Amino acid sequence: MSKRLAALLLCLAVTPAFAGTGSTRVLLVGDSTMAPETGYGDALCARFVPEVTCVNLAKGGRSTSSYRAEGSWQRVQTLLQDGANFATTYVLVQFGHNDQPGKPGRSTDLATEFPANMARYAKEIRELHAVPVLVTPLARRTFKNGQLDNDLRPWAEATLKVAANEHVAALDLNADSVAAVQAMGQEQADTLAMAPPPANPESATPAAGKGNGNGYRGFDRTHLGAKGAALFADMVAAELRHAVPALEAYIKVQP
């Protein structure tokens, strides 16, 4: 055996398992609070080591029902079916904002349809030999009389219940984000938005505006600018370290 070949074999023997094509992949599925431009998903992808393939497939305005109905879920399934180059794929699923009442073509019934939809996502992910991770919805940042109005908690509780029933990992981003935003107060929480607040921020709606690729622009108290994306990406990364220990080695330690 030549010295050059021996050196090559030694190099391969000590190369980490995630080198080369990358054995770990993370797919993000959800609404605008996770999506590119308006959410924390891209910032979360940036928190994985380069050897991890992270793909943000979240889309603005989608619910557990409409994401599937429009064909976006089929794209995820296709990626999972074609995942031979990855030893493990994790799929983070976060919905709730658009499942609430008053969203024509998107709303789902909290007691029946929403949990059934979330459970179906978890089951189909496992059937395609990937690992589901359910994420509770990110808090909106509107205060009433000094208290954060967390009207998404019922959807968070439903998500956690599905995760327990399906025996899959869950990240309670809703609880974490509520605690952080409540501690900030309205003025500081408004700095997490996509744009500075208007002269009269009390007139701002929880989510408003049209314009960028996900359908939003300007100031609102749901979507995220760079500061908000970084804050909540760090929360999700921290939750992942505890809920999915196998991913801990793949998440960068933030300074």
Backbone as CSV, one residue per row, in Angstrom:
resi,resn,N_x,N_y,N_z,CA_x,CA_y,CA_z,C_x,C_y,C_z
1,MET,0.855,-1.197,0.000,0.000,0.000,0.000,0.890,1.246,0.000
2,SER,0.593,2.195,-0.880,1.399,3.402,-0.942,1.155,4.271,0.282
3,LYS,2.134,5.117,0.576,1.977,6.032,1.704,0.807,6.978,1.477
4,ARG,0.604,7.396,0.226,-0.487,8.327,-0.086,-1.839,7.686,0.165
5,LEU,-2.007,6.412,-0.238,-3.265,5.715,-0.012,-3.494,5.472,1.471
6,ALA,-2.432,5.131,2.180,-2.558,4.908,3.622,-3.001,6.175,4.331
7,ALA,-2.444,7.307,3.911,-2.822,8.581,4.527,-4.282,8.912,4.248
8,LEU,-4.727,8.591,3.019,-6.112,8.861,2.661,-7.065,8.025,3.498
9,LEU,-6.746,6.730,3.679,-7.605,5.857,4.479,-7.647,6.305,5.929
10,LEU,-6.526,6.767,6.460,-6.496,7.263,7.835,-7.361,8.491,7.977
11,CYS,-7.308,9.367,6.983,-8.114,10.591,7.002,-9.601,10.254,7.020
12,LEU,-10.006,9.274,6.197,-11.413,8.882,6.152,-11.848,8.264,7.469
13,ALA,-10.950,7.568,8.122,-11.296,6.888,9.368,-11.595,7.863,10.488
14,VAL,-10.973,9.036,10.473,-11.160,9.982,11.574,-12.074,11.136,11.199
15,THR,-12.616,11.114,9.967,-13.506,12.194,9.565,-14.828,12.084,10.294
16,PRO,-15.391,13.187,10.841,-16.665,13.124,11.540,-17.754,12.573,10.637
17,ALA,-18.776,11.938,11.260,-19.840,11.291,10.503,-20.636,12.265,9.662
18,PHE,-20.672,13.562,10.061,-21.496,14.493,9.312,-20.733,15.186,8.190
19,ALA,-19.517,14.789,7.949,-18.752,15.428,6.889,-19.212,14.927,5.526
20,GLY,-18.681,15.560,4.465,-19.030,15.155,3.112,-20.394,15.677,2.728
21,THR,-21.281,14.738,2.340,-22.617,15.151,1.913,-23.450,15.656,3.077
22,GLY,-23.064,15.319,4.298,-23.828,15.755,5.459,-24.860,14.718,5.815
23,SER,-24.808,14.186,7.025,-25.728,13.128,7.411,-26.943,13.650,8.148
24,THR,-26.954,14.931,8.467,-28.063,15.500,9.219,-28.704,16.623,8.428
25,ARG,-30.029,16.611,8.414,-30.786,17.644,7.711,-31.922,18.123,8.610
26,VAL,-32.233,19.406,8.518,-33.344,20.007,9.259,-34.250,20.718,8.268
27,LEU,-35.528,20.396,8.287,-36.518,21.068,7.454,-37.470,21.843,8.351
28,LEU,-37.769,23.063,7.959,-38.678,23.916,8.738,-39.996,24.062,8.000
29,VAL,-41.088,23.761,8.685,-42.437,23.816,8.115,-43.297,24.681,9.023
30,GLY,-43.918,25.717,8.464,-44.732,26.570,9.313,-45.268,27.778,8.588
31,ASP,-45.570,28.820,9.355,-46.189,30.040,8.822,-45.177,31.180,8.758
32,SER,-45.681,32.412,8.640,-44.807,33.567,8.419,-43.871,33.860,9.579
33,THR,-44.212,33.426,10.796,-43.330,33.696,11.928,-42.085,32.813,11.915
34,MET,-42.075,31.844,11.009,-40.904,30.986,10.792,-40.290,31.222,9.412
35,ALA,-41.049,31.793,8.506,-40.682,31.874,7.088,-39.530,32.840,6.816
36,PRO,-38.884,32.699,5.638,-37.870,33.676,5.232,-38.458,35.082,5.183
37,GLU,-37.630,36.063,5.516,-37.954,37.495,5.484,-38.805,37.979,6.658
38,THR,-39.723,37.157,7.137,-40.668,37.625,8.153,-40.559,36.893,9.478
39,GLY,-39.802,35.804,9.522,-39.746,34.984,10.719,-38.333,34.674,11.164
40,TYR,-38.209,33.699,12.060,-36.915,33.358,12.652,-36.230,32.182,11.969
41,GLY,-36.882,31.554,10.975,-36.375,30.312,10.418,-34.987,30.396,9.816
42,ASP,-34.733,31.422,9.012,-33.403,31.544,8.403,-32.329,31.764,9.466
43,ALA,-32.653,32.547,10.493,-31.694,32.759,11.578,-31.434,31.453,12.332
44,LEU,-32.463,30.626,12.468,-32.263,29.324,13.107,-31.350,28.450,12.255
45,CYS,-31.573,28.429,10.954,-30.700,27.645,10.073,-29.245,28.075,10.227
46,ALA,-29.017,29.367,10.411,-27.656,29.885,10.546,-26.996,29.440,11.845
47,ARG,-27.773,28.912,12.768,-27.234,28.480,14.049,-26.776,27.020,14.035
48,PHE,-26.953,26.337,12.926,-26.414,24.987,12.786,-25.021,25.054,12.164
49,VAL,-24.204,24.088,12.496,-22.880,24.021,11.891,-23.034,23.831,10.393
50,PRO,-22.031,24.229,9.599,-22.163,24.186,8.140,-22.443,22.799,7.576
51,GLU,-22.053,21.751,8.295,-22.257,20.398,7.790,-23.726,19.967,7.798
52,VAL,-24.575,20.711,8.517,-26.006,20.409,8.558,-26.710,21.129,7.407
53,THR,-27.552,20.415,6.703,-28.382,21.012,5.663,-29.694,21.454,6.299
54,CYS,-29.944,22.753,6.299,-31.161,23.300,6.891,-31.939,24.031,5.801
55,VAL,-33.199,23.642,5.606,-34.028,24.205,4.546,-35.294,24.795,5.161
56,ASN,-35.501,26.084,4.935,-36.672,26.776,5.486,-37.809,26.727,4.465
57,LEU,-38.801,25.893,4.730,-39.946,25.706,3.838,-41.215,26.323,4.402
58,ALA,-41.079,27.132,5.450,-42.236,27.823,6.010,-42.732,28.887,5.036
59,LYS,-44.046,29.166,5.069,-44.644,30.120,4.140,-45.665,30.989,4.862
60,GLY,-45.647,32.265,4.519,-46.549,33.222,5.151,-48.011,32.914,4.896
61,GLY,-48.843,33.118,5.918,-50.282,32.991,5.777,-50.812,31.579,5.797
62,ARG,-49.970,30.588,6.085,-50.421,29.206,6.013,-50.850,28.659,7.371
63,SER,-51.791,27.747,7.309,-52.275,27.034,8.486,-51.986,25.553,8.310
64,THR,-52.339,24.747,9.313,-52.155,23.301,9.181,-52.922,22.752,7.990
65,SER,-54.015,23.405,7.643,-54.848,22.956,6.530,-54.346,23.477,5.188
66,SER,-54.117,24.795,5.084,-53.785,25.382,3.777,-52.382,25.005,3.313
67,TYR,-51.458,24.767,4.223,-50.105,24.366,3.820,-50.154,23.042,3.062
68,ARG,-51.012,22.160,3.518,-51.171,20.876,2.840,-51.994,21.039,1.560
69,ALA,-53.096,21.791,1.644,-54.017,21.897,0.516,-53.367,22.507,-0.721
70,GLU,-52.435,23.440,-0.530,-51.822,24.117,-1.671,-50.677,23.329,-2.297
71,GLY,-50.297,22.228,-1.671,-49.224,21.408,-2.216,-47.869,21.593,-1.575
72,SER,-47.747,22.517,-0.607,-46.446,22.739,0.026,-45.983,21.509,0.799
73,TRP,-46.914,20.807,1.416,-46.534,19.606,2.168,-46.023,18.513,1.233
74,GLN,-46.556,18.462,0.034,-46.088,17.475,-0.932,-44.606,17.688,-1.248
75,ARG,-44.193,18.951,-1.303,-42.772,19.231,-1.540,-41.916,18.684,-0.403
76,VAL,-42.392,18.833,0.825,-41.657,18.303,1.974,-41.581,16.784,1.876
77,GLN,-42.681,16.149,1.546,-42.694,14.696,1.430,-41.729,14.214,0.347
78,THR,-41.676,14.948,-0.747,-40.751,14.587,-1.824,-39.301,14.670,-1.354
79,LEU,-38.980,15.714,-0.604,-37.629,15.849,-0.058,-37.303,14.695,0.879
80,LEU,-38.276,14.284,1.683,-38.048,13.185,2.611,-37.863,11.866,1.858
81,GLN,-38.625,11.678,0.817,-38.503,10.459,0.016,-37.157,10.394,-0.696
82,ASP,-36.592,11.561,-1.015,-35.316,11.624,-1.740,-34.139,11.861,-0.800
83,GLY,-34.294,11.513,0.457,-33.287,11.849,1.452,-32.232,10.795,1.703
84,ALA,-31.868,10.036,0.682,-30.907,8.949,0.873,-29.538,9.440,1.327
85,ASN,-29.192,10.688,1.015,-27.878,11.209,1.389,-27.797,11.650,2.847
86,PHE,-28.923,11.546,3.564,-28.957,12.015,4.948,-29.291,10.860,5.877
87,ALA,-28.455,10.701,6.889,-28.719,9.644,7.864,-29.955,9.972,8.693
88,THR,-30.131,11.251,9.006,-31.266,11.674,9.819,-31.787,13.010,9.336
89,THR,-33.096,13.106,9.213,-33.746,14.381,8.908,-34.725,14.716,10.020
90,TYR,-34.623,15.935,10.527,-35.562,16.445,11.532,-36.488,17.444,10.852
91,VAL,-37.781,17.357,11.145,-38.746,18.280,10.570,-39.445,19.031,11.697
92,LEU,-39.181,20.338,11.779,-39.837,21.186,12.777,-41.126,21.726,12.182
93,VAL,-42.245,21.537,12.886,-43.563,21.936,12.390,-44.187,22.924,13.376
94,GLN,-44.481,24.131,12.897,-45.075,25.165,13.756,-46.237,25.860,13.045
95,PHE,-47.426,25.694,13.597,-48.611,26.379,13.072,-49.451,26.899,14.234
96,GLY,-50.482,27.657,13.920,-51.391,28.176,14.943,-51.949,29.539,14.606
97,HIS,-51.082,30.439,14.127,-51.513,31.812,13.839,-52.681,31.857,12.870
98,ASN,-52.585,31.115,11.808,-53.606,31.174,10.761,-54.674,30.105,10.910
99,ASP,-54.512,29.255,11.916,-55.559,28.290,12.237,-56.649,28.916,13.098
100,GLN,-56.372,30.084,13.652,-57.357,30.757,14.490,-58.569,31.205,13.667
101,PRO,-59.691,31.426,14.326,-60.905,31.869,13.618,-60.693,33.190,12.884
102,GLY,-61.488,33.390,11.828,-61.439,34.638,11.078,-60.470,34.641,9.930
103,LYS,-59.932,33.492,9.570,-58.990,33.389,8.457,-59.631,32.522,7.369
104,PRO,-60.414,33.106,6.484,-61.131,32.317,5.456,-60.194,31.419,4.661
105,GLY,-60.599,30.168,4.504,-59.804,29.215,3.755,-58.624,28.653,4.513
106,ARG,-58.423,29.112,5.740,-57.271,28.661,6.511,-57.644,28.172,7.907
107,SER,-58.639,28.794,8.531,-58.989,28.472,9.909,-59.313,26.994,10.077
108,THR,-58.933,26.467,11.234,-59.275,25.087,11.575,-59.900,25.058,12.966
109,ASP,-60.701,24.060,13.215,-61.341,23.927,14.521,-60.311,23.500,15.559
110,LEU,-60.226,24.249,16.648,-59.205,23.996,17.666,-59.397,22.646,18.342
111,ALA,-60.638,22.259,18.563,-60.897,21.033,19.315,-60.689,19.765,18.493
112,THR,-60.881,19.866,17.183,-60.831,18.654,16.362,-59.825,18.729,15.228
113,GLU,-60.012,19.682,14.312,-59.232,19.706,13.084,-57.763,20.035,13.311
114,PHE,-57.480,21.064,14.116,-56.086,21.457,14.335,-55.251,20.326,14.928
115,PRO,-55.688,19.710,16.040,-54.867,18.613,16.580,-54.753,17.426,15.629
116,ALA,-55.822,17.139,14.887,-55.757,16.038,13.923,-54.738,16.338,12.828
117,ASN,-54.705,17.589,12.383,-53.747,17.982,11.350,-52.316,17.876,11.855
118,MET,-52.074,18.346,13.069,-50.719,18.279,13.624,-50.283,16.830,13.817
119,ALA,-51.205,16.000,14.284,-50.884,14.585,14.474,-50.582,13.923,13.134
120,ARG,-51.303,14.295,12.105,-51.071,13.719,10.778,-49.690,14.089,10.255
121,TYR,-49.278,15.353,10.472,-47.920,15.744,10.078,-46.884,14.874,10.788
122,ALA,-47.052,14.707,12.092,-46.087,13.924,12.858,-46.026,12.489,12.356
123,LYS,-47.191,11.897,12.106,-47.227,10.504,11.653,-46.584,10.349,10.281
124,GLU,-46.892,11.258,9.364,-46.357,11.145,8.011,-44.849,11.383,7.977
125,ILE,-44.361,12.244,8.848,-42.913,12.459,8.945,-42.228,11.167,9.389
126,ARG,-42.782,10.516,10.388,-42.186,9.267,10.860,-42.274,8.162,9.813
127,GLU,-43.399,8.119,9.087,-43.562,7.108,8.043,-42.495,7.240,6.956
128,LEU,-41.992,8.477,6.783,-40.940,8.720,5.795,-39.554,8.708,6.439
129,HIS,-39.487,8.093,7.624,-38.218,7.812,8.315,-37.478,9.083,8.739
130,ALA,-38.233,10.123,9.059,-37.654,11.351,9.603,-38.157,11.548,11.030
131,VAL,-37.636,12.571,11.683,-37.956,12.821,13.091,-38.785,14.092,13.212
132,PRO,-40.056,13.986,13.641,-40.873,15.189,13.813,-40.569,15.901,15.126
133,VAL,-40.592,17.223,15.070,-40.455,18.061,16.260,-41.550,19.121,16.161
134,LEU,-42.521,19.095,17.061,-43.622,20.046,17.018,-43.265,21.290,17.827
135,VAL,-43.579,22.443,17.277,-43.221,23.729,17.882,-44.490,24.540,18.120
136,THR,-44.669,25.050,19.333,-45.849,25.862,19.622,-45.688,27.254,19.004
137,PRO,-46.804,27.921,18.678,-46.721,29.184,17.920,-46.046,30.319,18.677
138,LEU,-45.225,31.058,17.930,-44.555,32.232,18.468,-45.568,33.266,18.950
139,ALA,-45.290,33.899,20.080,-46.208,34.892,20.635,-46.338,36.118,19.743
140,ARG,-47.536,36.673,19.688,-47.709,38.024,19.171,-47.293,38.992,20.269
141,ARG,-46.984,40.239,19.897,-46.347,41.147,20.857,-47.220,42.377,21.152
142,THR,-48.495,42.138,21.405,-49.419,43.229,21.721,-49.817,43.155,23.193
143,PHE,-49.623,44.254,23.900,-49.950,44.329,25.322,-51.324,44.975,25.526
144,LYS,-51.994,44.562,26.598,-53.243,45.181,27.033,-53.137,45.431,28.529
145,ASN,-53.182,46.700,28.898,-53.064,47.094,30.312,-51.802,46.511,30.951
146,GLY,-50.709,46.569,30.193,-49.424,46.133,30.727,-49.162,44.644,30.663
147,GLN,-50.123,43.867,30.169,-49.951,42.417,30.082,-50.000,41.971,28.625
148,LEU,-49.145,41.031,28.303,-49.130,40.503,26.944,-50.392,39.676,26.713
149,ASP,-51.033,39.920,25.583,-52.264,39.206,25.244,-51.894,37.943,24.469
150,ASN,-51.818,36.822,25.177,-51.380,35.576,24.544,-52.592,34.751,24.098
151,ASP,-53.228,35.183,23.027,-54.406,34.470,22.553,-54.059,33.196,21.799
152,LEU,-52.771,32.906,21.641,-52.349,31.687,20.957,-52.100,30.514,21.909
153,ARG,-52.259,30.755,23.214,-51.947,29.675,24.163,-52.790,28.420,23.953
154,PRO,-54.085,28.530,23.636,-54.844,27.298,23.393,-54.268,26.451,22.266
155,TRP,-53.747,27.094,21.221,-53.134,26.361,20.122,-51.799,25.758,20.550
156,ALA,-51.103,26.450,21.441,-49.870,25.900,22.000,-50.164,24.655,22.831
157,GLU,-51.187,24.723,23.667,-51.540,23.581,24.504,-51.960,22.394,23.640
158,ALA,-52.704,22.670,22.576,-53.121,21.592,21.680,-51.909,20.940,21.025
159,THR,-50.922,21.751,20.644,-49.698,21.223,20.030,-48.944,20.330,21.004
160,LEU,-48.816,20.776,22.240,-48.110,19.986,23.249,-48.832,18.670,23.529
161,LYS,-50.146,18.716,23.520,-50.920,17.490,23.758,-50.714,16.494,22.629
162,VAL,-50.713,16.982,21.387,-50.463,16.100,20.244,-49.078,15.477,20.360
163,ALA,-48.081,16.287,20.705,-46.720,15.767,20.838,-46.648,14.667,21.891
164,ALA,-47.347,14.867,23.008,-47.352,13.845,24.061,-48.041,12.574,23.577
165,ASN,-49.167,12.730,22.900,-49.908,11.565,22.411,-49.134,10.790,21.349
166,GLU,-48.398,11.530,20.520,-47.643,10.899,19.431,-46.223,10.515,19.842
167,HIS,-45.855,10.856,21.076,-44.532,10.531,21.611,-43.425,11.126,20.744
168,VAL,-43.588,12.414,20.427,-42.568,13.127,19.659,-42.102,14.333,20.462
169,ALA,-40.955,14.875,20.087,-40.406,16.029,20.783,-41.249,17.272,20.529
170,ALA,-41.281,18.148,21.509,-42.011,19.411,21.390,-41.175,20.545,21.955
171,LEU,-41.278,21.700,21.316,-40.612,22.919,21.777,-41.692,23.926,22.117
172,ASP,-41.730,24.383,23.367,-42.774,25.338,23.753,-42.276,26.760,23.527
173,LEU,-42.143,27.115,22.268,-41.716,28.466,21.901,-42.726,29.498,22.364
174,ASN,-43.992,29.140,22.396,-45.000,30.086,22.854,-44.708,30.544,24.282
175,ALA,-44.475,29.607,25.175,-44.196,29.962,26.571,-42.912,30.771,26.687
176,ASP,-41.871,30.343,25.982,-40.586,31.051,26.053,-40.707,32.478,25.522
177,SER,-41.381,32.629,24.385,-41.479,33.958,23.774,-42.394,34.871,24.572
178,VAL,-43.447,34.317,25.153,-44.322,35.130,26.007,-43.541,35.665,27.199
179,ALA,-42.782,34.803,27.855,-42.017,35.235,29.024,-41.025,36.339,28.660
180,ALA,-40.339,36.182,27.538,-39.344,37.169,27.129,-39.984,38.494,26.759
181,VAL,-41.065,38.439,25.998,-41.717,39.674,25.553,-42.385,40.386,26.725
182,GLN,-42.993,39.631,27.626,-43.612,40.246,28.797,-42.561,40.989,29.626
183,ALA,-41.387,40.409,29.758,-40.321,41.055,30.530,-39.831,42.326,29.851
184,MET,-39.905,42.389,28.535,-39.458,43.571,27.794,-40.391,44.754,27.959
185,GLY,-41.695,44.483,27.912,-42.658,45.576,27.824,-42.879,45.970,26.370
186,GLN,-43.934,46.754,26.142,-44.327,47.064,24.775,-43.258,47.816,23.991
187,GLU,-42.628,48.805,24.602,-41.678,49.625,23.865,-40.505,48.808,23.348
188,GLN,-39.912,47.979,24.210,-38.783,47.165,23.783,-39.222,46.053,22.836
189,ALA,-40.389,45.499,23.082,-40.892,44.442,22.208,-41.106,44.956,20.788
190,ASP,-41.457,46.236,20.668,-41.675,46.810,19.343,-40.389,46.891,18.518
191,THR,-39.237,46.805,19.165,-37.977,46.848,18.419,-37.678,45.528,17.713
192,LEU,-38.499,44.505,17.966,-38.308,43.203,17.327,-38.993,43.118,15.969
193,ALA,-39.751,44.159,15.621,-40.558,44.141,14.408,-39.718,44.343,13.154
194,MET,-40.368,44.247,12.007,-39.687,44.385,10.722,-39.301,45.824,10.416
195,ALA,-39.985,46.774,11.037,-39.728,48.196,10.806,-40.010,48.945,12.096
196,PRO,-39.495,50.169,12.245,-39.776,50.954,13.447,-41.274,51.228,13.590
197,PRO,-41.745,51.386,14.817,-43.165,51.659,15.019,-43.558,53.025,14.476
198,PRO,-44.827,53.214,14.138,-45.296,54.516,13.678,-45.314,55.524,14.822
199,ALA,-45.629,56.755,14.511,-45.666,57.803,15.531,-46.639,57.445,16.643
200,ASN,-47.721,56.768,16.290,-48.692,56.320,17.281,-48.731,54.800,17.262
201,PRO,-47.793,54.147,17.953,-47.714,52.688,17.885,-48.950,51.990,18.411
202,GLU,-49.749,52.671,19.241,-50.964,52.046,19.760,-51.957,51.747,18.648
203,SER,-51.770,52.382,17.493,-52.674,52.139,16.379,-52.253,50.935,15.549
204,ALA,-51.081,50.354,15.879,-50.583,49.224,15.102,-51.431,47.990,15.339
205,THR,-51.633,47.219,14.299,-52.379,45.977,14.413,-51.429,44.835,14.730
206,PRO,-51.937,43.695,15.237,-51.044,42.575,15.506,-50.262,42.136,14.287
207,ALA,-50.871,42.205,13.100,-50.162,41.868,11.867,-50.789,42.662,10.739
208,ALA,-49.981,43.442,10.041,-50.535,44.287,8.983,-49.522,44.489,7.885
209,GLY,-49.991,44.943,6.733,-49.100,45.361,5.664,-48.964,44.347,4.555
210,LYS,-48.595,44.820,3.404,-48.354,43.974,2.238,-47.085,44.460,1.545
211,GLY,-46.372,43.545,0.918,-45.266,44.060,0.144,-44.139,43.112,-0.156
212,ASN,-43.564,42.399,0.820,-42.414,41.566,0.485,-42.867,40.179,0.034
213,GLY,-41.910,39.293,-0.133,-42.226,37.997,-0.705,-43.232,37.187,0.070
214,ASN,-43.368,37.439,1.367,-44.337,36.713,2.162,-45.592,37.547,2.425
215,GLY,-45.701,38.709,1.774,-46.936,39.468,1.867,-47.004,40.488,2.977
216,TYR,-45.864,40.868,3.575,-45.887,41.813,4.687,-44.812,42.880,4.509
217,ARG,-45.054,44.028,5.066,-44.035,45.066,5.114,-44.363,45.968,6.290
218,GLY,-43.418,46.779,6.663,-43.685,47.766,7.698,-43.792,47.177,9.085
219,PHE,-44.399,47.957,9.974,-44.457,47.603,11.391,-45.697,46.792,11.723
220,ASP,-45.489,45.708,12.429,-46.597,45.005,13.079,-46.010,44.229,14.243
221,ARG,-46.850,43.644,15.046,-46.411,42.990,16.279,-46.453,41.467,16.197
222,THR,-46.337,40.962,14.994,-46.280,39.524,14.785,-44.993,39.119,14.082
223,HIS,-44.670,39.809,13.005,-43.525,39.425,12.173,-42.233,40.033,12.708
224,LEU,-41.102,39.532,12.195,-39.813,39.811,12.829,-38.816,40.462,11.894
225,GLY,-38.109,41.456,12.426,-36.920,41.972,11.783,-35.727,41.153,12.239
226,ALA,-34.539,41.631,11.904,-33.322,40.881,12.214,-33.143,40.654,13.716
227,LYS,-33.445,41.675,14.515,-33.277,41.540,15.963,-34.219,40.490,16.531
228,GLY,-35.474,40.547,16.118,-36.439,39.569,16.605,-36.119,38.170,16.127
229,ALA,-35.705,38.052,14.878,-35.365,36.735,14.338,-34.215,36.107,15.118
230,ALA,-33.209,36.912,15.442,-32.063,36.397,16.195,-32.482,35.953,17.592
231,LEU,-33.309,36.755,18.256,-33.744,36.433,19.618,-34.487,35.106,19.659
232,PHE,-35.458,34.944,18.766,-36.291,33.748,18.826,-35.602,32.528,18.222
233,ALA,-34.681,32.747,17.292,-33.878,31.624,16.802,-33.024,31.055,17.929
234,ASP,-32.477,31.931,18.763,-31.703,31.467,19.910,-32.574,30.652,20.866
235,MET,-33.823,31.069,21.052,-34.741,30.327,21.934,-35.000,28.932,21.394
236,VAL,-35.283,28.861,20.097,-35.567,27.559,19.496,-34.333,26.671,19.557
237,ALA,-33.166,27.234,19.277,-31.930,26.461,19.348,-31.701,25.912,20.757
238,ALA,-31.962,26.753,21.765,-31.790,26.315,23.149,-32.779,25.194,23.493
239,GLU,-34.020,25.324,23.042,-35.019,24.275,23.273,-34.610,22.982,22.581
240,LEU,-34.079,23.100,21.367,-33.659,21.908,20.624,-32.564,21.144,21.356
241,ARG,-31.630,21.871,21.948,-30.535,21.210,22.666,-31.068,20.283,23.756
242,HIS,-32.157,20.704,24.411,-32.712,19.912,25.508,-33.703,18.860,25.017
243,ALA,-34.553,19.230,24.066,-35.603,18.316,23.607,-35.097,17.265,22.644
244,VAL,-34.046,17.607,21.885,-33.477,16.684,20.892,-31.961,16.633,21.120
245,PRO,-31.517,15.910,22.124,-30.084,15.897,22.463,-29.179,15.516,21.306
246,ALA,-29.672,14.712,20.369,-28.839,14.298,19.240,-28.433,15.468,18.363
247,LEU,-29.151,16.584,18.453,-28.831,17.767,17.653,-27.870,18.719,18.358
248,GLU,-27.608,18.505,19.627,-26.825,19.470,20.391,-25.454,19.721,19.775
249,ALA,-24.807,18.687,19.298,-23.462,18.838,18.744,-23.459,19.606,17.424
250,TYR,-24.622,19.765,16.815,-24.716,20.410,15.515,-25.153,21.879,15.613
251,ILE,-25.411,22.349,16.837,-25.867,23.721,17.037,-24.698,24.566,17.544
252,LYS,-24.429,25.655,16.887,-23.335,26.524,17.271,-23.594,27.140,18.646
253,VAL,-22.543,27.300,19.410,-22.638,27.998,20.690,-22.565,29.492,20.408
254,GLN,-23.618,30.224,20.765,-23.651,31.655,20.485,-22.803,32.414,21.498
255,PRO,-22.101,33.464,21.067,-21.249,34.236,21.993,-22.081,34.962,23.024
